[in-house]
Amino acid sequence: MIATLTLRERRIGLGLSILLAVIGLGMAALARQGPMAIHGAMALVLGLGLVFLIGGALYDHPEQGRERLARYYDAPTRLGIIMALFWGVIGMGVGVWVAALMYWPEATPLWPATSFGRLRPVHTSGVIFGFGGNALIATSFYVLQRTSRARLADSVSPWFVLIGYNLFCLWAASGYLMGSTQSKEYAEPEWYADIWLVVVWLTYFALYIRTLARRAEPHIYVANWYYMAFILVVAMLHIVNNLALPVSWTEAESFPVWSGVQDAMIQWWYGHNAVAFLLTAGFLGMLYYFLPVRAQRPIWSYRLSILSFWGIVFFYMWAGSHHLHYTALPYWVQTLGMTFSVMLLVPSWASAGNALATLNGAWHKVRDDATLRFMFV
């Protein structure tokens, strides 16, 4: 990490690390006890650790600015993949645990943190956001540079995004174990963690747009369309669904601004579109780059990939109410969600068919290439 930064970038990183430590100290001092205090202590420890890491190597052979501009910047991608593997082990391991508890409920030790209700969101969030989110951030940096033929716009922002995002994931998982939750499916972290994620995510979006703006390739390849939709829509979903009023600036607890059936509708507009734009659009961006590269064949139909993109963007956005059939939600909204869910056959089959047709003439590679097997399945 440090070896890839110039002296100026190291100083910026040092300043951001000090700021993180100060924020953590402030949270811990104000809260004094409870989840917010523990999360403040985590931020303080992380900030101080980064201060010592960067400060200790501040003048050790800094990179020269002009020499590295001809190279892609893949160091953040490597960290993102490592963190994806870490959260994959945590999330899936806890998933096995909670699955076992459904059959052997008496196997839970007599600690609140090991109860099914506290472990389940650690599993879901660990796999979706820890594993999936890190994989998407890491591969988006990799794909963006190669399809734009441009280095990332700066070398500090990607580290801030990855470190800040994983701090959020750590706050979320530890908060669930302590019983701190907003009780929103896939959106349980409390208000201060939500605000922190907004800062991280806006930095991510700005970095992506800045890099695209300096691209050497005039065309924006379709994989970047999917990644941008993932970044932009997830930001919108997170902000709207997590609007809340803190009980106190020194406590983790908060109350959502939405109530009743409106809260349910916004929650499942969020929940379903988190599936749409994080677990679908982002991973389709991955597929549209890595499948042709591994198969060494161009996408069968570029127009079909664009049709799939706009189909997902438009149809998926309206489908969230299908989680609320036969509830107090107005009947016309339930019908709308059901109708658009059926219409999702268009982008789903378009992308799947496009991928299968791309493999025509390359099926012999599927027998030996684990990556292509994964993509095909």
C-alpha positions in Angstrom: 0.0 0.0 0.0 2.5 2.6 1.2 5.1 1.8 -1.5 2.6 2.7 -4.3 2.1 6.3 -3.0 4.0 9.5 -3.7 5.2 11.6 -0.7 2.2 14.0 -1.2 -0.3 11.2 -1.2 1.3 9.7 1.9 0.8 13.0 3.7 -2.8 13.2 2.6 -3.3 9.6 3.8 -1.6 10.5 7.1 -4.0 13.4 7.5 -7.1 11.3 6.8 -5.9 8.7 9.3 -5.5 11.3 12.0 -9.0 12.6 11.2 -10.4 9.0 11.4 -8.7 8.6 14.8 -10.2 11.9 16.0 -13.7 10.9 14.8 -13.3 7.5 16.7 -12.1 9.3 19.8 -15.0 11.7 19.7 -17.6 8.9 19.2 -16.1 6.9 22.1 -15.9 9.9 24.4 -19.4 11.1 23.7 -21.1 7.7 24.0 -19.0 6.4 26.8 -20.7 3.0 26.7 -22.7 0.8 24.4 -22.2 -0.1 20.7 -21.4 3.5 19.6 -18.6 3.7 22.1 -17.1 0.4 21.0 -17.4 1.4 17.3 -15.7 4.7 18.1 -12.9 2.7 19.8 -12.6 0.6 16.6 -12.3 3.7 14.4 -9.7 5.1 16.9 -7.6 1.9 16.8 -7.8 1.7 13.0 -6.9 5.4 12.6 -3.9 5.1 14.9 -2.8 1.9 13.2 -2.8 3.7 9.8 -1.0 6.7 11.3 1.9 4.4 12.5 1.8 2.5 9.2 2.0 5.5 7.0 4.1 7.7 9.3 6.7 5.0 9.8 7.2 4.7 6.0 6.6 8.4 5.1 9.9 9.0 3.4 10.7 5.4 2.4 11.3 5.5 -1.4 8.1 7.3 -2.5 6.9 6.7 -6.0 7.5 9.3 -8.6 4.4 10.9 -10.1 5.2 10.7 -13.8 6.8 7.3 -13.9 3.7 5.5 -12.7 1.1 7.2 -14.8 1.8 4.7 -17.6 0.8 1.8 -15.3 -2.6 0.7 -14.1 -3.1 1.0 -10.3 -4.0 -2.5 -9.1 -2.9 -2.5 -5.5 -6.4 -1.5 -4.2 -7.9 -4.3 -6.2 -5.6 -6.8 -4.5 -6.8 -5.5 -1.0 -10.4 -5.7 -2.1 -10.1 -9.3 -3.2 -8.4 -10.2 0.1 -11.2 -8.5 2.0 -13.8 -10.3 -0.1 -12.3 -13.6 0.8 -12.2 -12.6 4.5 -15.8 -11.7 4.6 -16.8 -14.7 2.5 -15.3 -17.0 5.1 -17.0 -15.1 8.0 -20.4 -14.7 6.3 -20.6 -18.3 5.0 -19.2 -19.7 8.2 -21.9 -17.9 10.2 -24.4 -19.1 7.6 -23.5 -22.7 8.3 -23.9 -22.0 12.0 -27.4 -20.4 11.8 -28.5 -23.2 9.4 -27.4 -25.7 12.0 -29.3 -23.8 14.7 -32.6 -24.2 12.7 -32.1 -28.0 13.2 -30.4 -28.0 16.6 -31.6 -24.8 18.4 -30.3 -26.2 21.7 -26.7 -26.0 20.3 -26.5 -22.2 20.9 -24.3 -21.3 23.9 -26.1 -19.2 26.5 -24.7 -15.9 25.2 -27.0 -13.3 23.6 -24.5 -12.7 20.8 -24.8 -16.3 19.7 -28.6 -16.3 19.3 -30.1 -16.9 15.9 -31.6 -13.4 15.7 -28.2 -11.7 16.1 -26.2 -14.1 14.0 -28.5 -14.1 11.0 -27.8 -10.5 9.9 -24.1 -11.2 10.3 -24.5 -13.9 7.8 -26.7 -12.0 5.3 -24.7 -8.7 5.5 -21.4 -10.5 5.6 -22.1 -12.4 2.4 -24.0 -9.6 0.5 -22.0 -6.5 1.5 -18.8 -7.9 2.9 -18.1 -10.5 0.3 -20.1 -9.2 -2.6 -19.4 -5.5 -2.0 -15.7 -5.9 -1.8 -15.6 -8.1 -4.9 -17.5 -5.5 -6.8 -15.4 -2.5 -5.7 -12.2 -4.4 -6.4 -13.2 -5.6 -9.8 -14.8 -2.2 -10.8 -11.4 -0.6 -10.2 -9.7 -3.3 -12.4 -12.3 -3.2 -15.2 -12.6 0.6 -15.3 -9.0 1.1 -15.9 -8.7 -1.5 -18.7 -11.9 -0.5 -20.6 -11.0 3.2 -20.3 -7.3 2.8 -20.9 -6.7 5.2 -18.0 -5.2 4.9 -14.5 -7.5 5.7 -11.6 -7.9 9.4 -11.2 -6.0 9.4 -7.9 -4.3 6.9 -5.6 -5.7 8.0 -2.2 -9.5 7.7 -2.9 -9.5 3.9 -3.7 -7.8 3.2 -0.3 -10.2 5.4 1.5 -13.1 3.7 -0.2 -11.9 0.2 0.6 -10.8 0.9 4.2 -13.8 3.0 4.9 -16.2 0.4 3.5 -14.7 -2.4 5.5 -14.9 -0.3 8.6 -18.6 0.0 7.9 -18.9 -3.7 7.5 -17.1 -4.3 10.8 -19.3 -1.8 12.5 -22.4 -3.6 11.1 -21.4 -7.1 12.0 -20.2 -6.2 15.6 -23.3 -4.1 16.1 -25.6 -7.0 15.3 -23.8 -9.2 17.8 -24.3 -6.5 20.5 -28.0 -6.2 19.6 -27.8 -2.8 17.8 -30.1 -2.8 14.8 -32.6 -0.6 12.9 -34.6 -3.8 12.2 -34.6 -3.2 8.5 -33.9 -6.2 6.3 -30.4 -5.9 4.7 -30.2 -2.3 6.2 -29.7 -2.9 9.9 -26.7 -0.7 10.8 -27.4 2.4 12.9 -27.5 6.0 11.9 -23.8 6.9 12.3 -22.7 3.9 10.3 -25.2 4.9 7.6 -23.7 8.4 7.5 -20.2 7.0 7.3 -21.2 4.8 4.3 -22.7 7.8 2.5 -19.3 9.6 2.7 -17.4 6.5 1.5 -19.9 5.8 -1.3 -19.9 9.4 -2.6 -16.1 9.2 -2.7 -16.4 6.0 -4.7 -18.8 7.5 -7.2 -16.7 10.6 -7.6 -13.6 8.5 -8.3 -15.4 6.4 -10.9 -16.7 9.5 -12.7 -13.4 11.3 -12.6 -11.6 8.2 -14.0 -14.1 7.9 -16.8 -13.8 11.6 -17.7 -10.0 11.1 -18.3 -10.4 7.9 -20.4 -8.3 7.4 -23.5 -11.0 5.2 -25.0 -13.8 7.3 -26.5 -16.4 4.6 -26.0 -17.8 3.7 -22.5 -17.9 -0.1 -22.5 -21.1 -1.7 -21.3 -19.5 -3.2 -18.2 -19.0 0.4 -16.9 -22.7 1.1 -17.4 -23.6 -1.7 -15.1 -21.0 -0.7 -12.5 -22.2 2.9 -12.6 -25.8 1.8 -12.1 -24.7 -0.3 -9.2 -22.9 2.6 -7.5 -25.5 5.3 -8.2 -28.7 3.4 -7.4 -27.2 1.8 -4.3 -26.4 5.3 -3.0 -30.0 6.4 -3.7 -31.5 3.3 -2.1 -29.3 3.6 1.0 -30.0 7.3 1.6 -33.8 7.1 1.2 -34.4 3.9 3.1 -32.1 4.8 6.0 -33.4 8.3 6.7 -33.7 8.3 10.5 -33.7 10.6 13.5 -31.2 9.7 16.3 -32.6 9.4 19.8 -29.4 11.2 20.9 -26.1 12.1 19.3 -24.5 10.0 22.0 -26.5 6.8 21.4 -26.8 4.3 18.6 -30.6 4.1 18.7 -32.7 6.0 16.1 -36.2 6.1 14.6 -36.9 5.9 10.9 -38.7 8.8 9.4 -41.0 6.5 7.5 -43.8 4.6 9.3 -46.4 1.9 8.6 -47.1 0.8 5.1 -44.9 3.5 3.7 -42.0 2.1 5.7 -42.7 -1.4 4.4 -42.9 -0.2 0.8 -39.6 1.8 1.0 -37.9 -1.1 2.8 -38.7 -3.5 0.0 -38.1 -1.0 -2.7 -34.6 -0.9 -1.1 -34.3 -4.6 -0.4 -35.3 -5.8 -3.9 -33.2 -3.2 -5.6 -30.2 -4.0 -3.5 -30.6 -7.4 -5.1 -31.1 -5.7 -8.5 -28.2 -3.2 -8.5 -25.7 -4.8 -6.1 -26.2 -8.5 -6.6 -27.3 -8.3 -10.3 -26.1 -5.2 -12.1 -22.7 -5.1 -10.5 -22.0 -8.7 -11.2 -23.3 -8.4 -14.7 -20.6 -5.7 -15.1 -18.1 -8.3 -14.0 -19.5 -10.9 -16.4 -19.5 -8.5 -19.5 -15.8 -7.9 -19.0 -14.4 -11.2 -17.7 -16.5 -13.6 -19.9 -15.2 -12.3 -23.3 -11.7 -12.0 -21.9 -11.6 -15.6 -20.7 -13.4 -17.0 -23.7 -11.3 -14.8 -26.0 -14.4 -14.0 -28.0 -16.3 -10.7 -28.4 -19.7 -10.3 -26.8 -22.2 -12.0 -29.2 -24.4 -8.9 -29.4 -23.5 -5.6 -27.9 -27.0 -4.2 -28.7 -28.5 -7.0 -26.6 -26.3 -6.0 -23.7 -27.6 -2.5 -23.9 -31.2 -3.8 -24.1 -30.5 -5.9 -21.0 -29.0 -2.9 -19.2 -32.0 -0.6 -19.7 -34.4 -3.4 -19.0 -32.8 -4.0 -15.6 -32.7 -0.3 -14.8 -36.3 0.3 -15.7 -38.2 -2.9 -14.9 -36.3 -3.9 -11.7 -36.9 -0.5 -10.0 -40.7 -1.2 -9.8 -40.7 -4.8 -8.6 -40.0 -4.4 -4.9 -43.7 -4.5 -3.9 -43.9 -8.2 -4.9 -42.5 -8.9 -1.4 -45.7 -7.5 0.0 -48.5 -9.4 -1.6 -51.7 -9.7 0.5 -50.6 -7.0 2.9 -51.9 -3.5 3.7 -50.1 -2.2 0.6 -52.6 -0.8 -2.0 -53.7 -3.5 -4.4 -52.6 -1.5 -7.5 -49.0 -1.3 -6.1 -49.0 -5.0 -5.6 -50.2 -5.6 -9.1 -47.6 -3.2 -10.5 -44.8 -5.1 -8.7 -46.1 -8.4 -10.0 -46.3 -7.1 -13.6 -42.8 -5.7 -13.7 -41.5 -8.9 -12.1 -42.8 -10.8 -15.1 -41.3 -8.2 -17.5 -37.9 -8.9 -15.9 -37.8 -12.0 -18.1 -36.6 -9.6 -20.9 -33.3 -8.4 -19.3 -32.7 -11.7 -17.5 -33.0 -13.8 -20.7 -31.2 -11.1 -22.7 -28.0 -11.3 -20.6 -28.1 -15.0 -20.1 -28.7 -15.6 -23.8 -26.0 -13.2 -24.7 -23.5 -14.9 -22.4 -24.3 -18.4 -23.8 -24.1 -17.2 -27.4 -20.7 -15.6 -26.6 -19.4 -19.0 -25.6 -20.3 -20.6 -29.0 -17.1 -21.8 -30.5 -15.4 -21.7 -27.1 -17.1 -24.5 -25.3 -13.9 -26.5 -25.2 -12.5 -23.8 -22.9 -15.4 -24.2 -20.5 -14.2 -27.8 -19.8 -10.8 -26.5 -18.4 -11.4 -23.0 -17.3 -12.9 -22.6 -13.8 -13.7 -18.9 -14.3 -15.7 -19.7 -17.5 -17.5 -22.6 -15.6 -18.5 -20.1 -12.9 -19.7 -17.6 -15.4 -21.7 -20.2 -17.3 -23.4 -21.6 -14.2 
